Amino acid sequence: MQEAKYIYFGGKFVGWNDAKIHILSHVVQYGSGVFEGIRCYKTKKGPAIFRGLDHYRRFKDSMKIYRMSVKESPEELEAITKKLLKMNELEEAYIRPVAYRGYGTIKPNPLSLGTDLAIAAFYFGKFLSEDADKGIEVMVSSWRRPAPDTVPMLAKADGNYLNSQLASMEAGKFGFTEAIMLDVNGFVSEGPGENIFLVKDGVLYTPPIGASLLKGITRDSIKKIAEKLGIPVKEEFIPREMLYVADEVFFAGTAAEVTPIGSVDKVQIGDGNIGPISRKIRDAFFKIVQDGEDTFGWLDFVK
Ligand SMILES: Cc1ncc(COP(=O)(O)O)c(C=O)c1O
């Protein structure tokens, strides 16, 4: 992460080091916050936020699940974000909006508190790998995603990432780049911060939202791009061993973009590099975000 000049905090733009909250804020004690991760790309046609309104709609949905709310609409949040990008002179950025319960009670029940809002934007390069074609090594984590009636995974909530941290730390300690998590029934769910896709016999598979995963904006984009390319897409429960026999496997997410997976539990996938269908999808994705050639209406230009 590279520091920027300003953060939108408490209804105004403040200096990077002035966006501070009390140590006894509810969010610090109990994880009562929701957030987003959005990218602004420096396309050939100018800087553009990728599916910003869809991210802000999910942000509001995450709040609704936790009975939180901010007065700003997705459109207003997008307008604040554009102003922030301009003030920070950022053409390429990772945008991190957060909505959280602040200071005022030490009880777990947060309903006496309102919802506070902050939006940060800063430069952030590649997430999992600098070599775009080489598949990363991943392991299936011993940590599972929570059951659907425990912690709701459709909300992009702070607390979900405790579970993610356990899986990522375990993978890192064992020498893998990232983890894949199974759901409570043992089906493939997602990565700690990425959705997962696999290709078998020309068909693109991804698990359904019932498999305790975040309904990723990139996941949706990949499905739509694949359909446009004439690649059949199936959303279904995926047993673990499908990963081993897949022709191609990749992660998808705002941070991960399209990251090929070269092995799962040391079982090599294809030749260990990005496969032909993943490459086609990735190239189509980058044509939009790098060249600015967007037939889907996903780019919101900053200027
Ligand atoms: C747990 C999890 N799953 C999936 C994703 C991918 O979602 P998106 O494509 O909306 O960034 C993310 C990243 O935000 C994530 O944290």
The ligand as an SDF file (V2000), in Angstrom:
LIG
                    3D

 16 16  0  0  0  0  0  0  0  0999 V2000
  -13.8440  -13.4140    0.2940 C   0  0  0  0  0  0  0  0  0  0  0  0
  -13.8460  -12.7970   -1.0510 C   0  0  0  0  0  0  0  0  0  0  0  0
  -14.3720  -13.4890   -2.0740 N   0  0  0  0  0  0  0  0  0  0  0  0
  -14.3910  -12.9720   -3.3160 C   0  0  0  0  0  0  0  0  0  0  0  0
  -13.8800  -11.7290   -3.5900 C   0  0  0  0  0  0  0  0  0  0  0  0
  -13.9680  -11.1680   -4.9810 C   0  0  0  0  0  0  0  0  0  0  0  0
  -14.9680  -10.2080   -5.0210 O   0  0  0  0  0  0  0  0  0  0  0  0
  -14.8830   -8.9740   -6.0250 P   0  0  0  0  0  0  0  0  0  0  0  0
  -14.7140   -9.5340   -7.3670 O   0  0  0  0  0  0  0  0  0  0  0  0
  -16.1890   -8.2710   -5.8620 O   0  0  0  0  0  0  0  0  0  0  0  0
  -13.7370   -8.1620   -5.5980 O   0  0  0  0  0  0  0  0  0  0  0  0
  -13.3210  -10.9760   -2.5550 C   0  0  0  0  0  0  0  0  0  0  0  0
  -12.7550   -9.6510   -2.8050 C   0  0  0  0  0  0  0  0  0  0  0  0
  -13.3790   -8.6770   -2.5900 O   0  0  0  0  0  0  0  0  0  0  0  0
  -13.3150  -11.5210   -1.2530 C   0  0  0  0  0  0  0  0  0  0  0  0
  -12.7890  -10.8340   -0.2380 O   0  0  0  0  0  0  0  0  0  0  0  0
  1  2  1  0
  2  3  1  0
  2 15  2  0
  3  4  2  0
  4  5  1  0
  5  6  1  0
  5 12  2  0
  6  7  1  0
  7  8  1  0
  8  9  2  0
  8 10  1  0
  8 11  1  0
 12 13  1  0
 12 15  1  0
 13 14  2  0
 15 16  1  0
M  END
$$$$
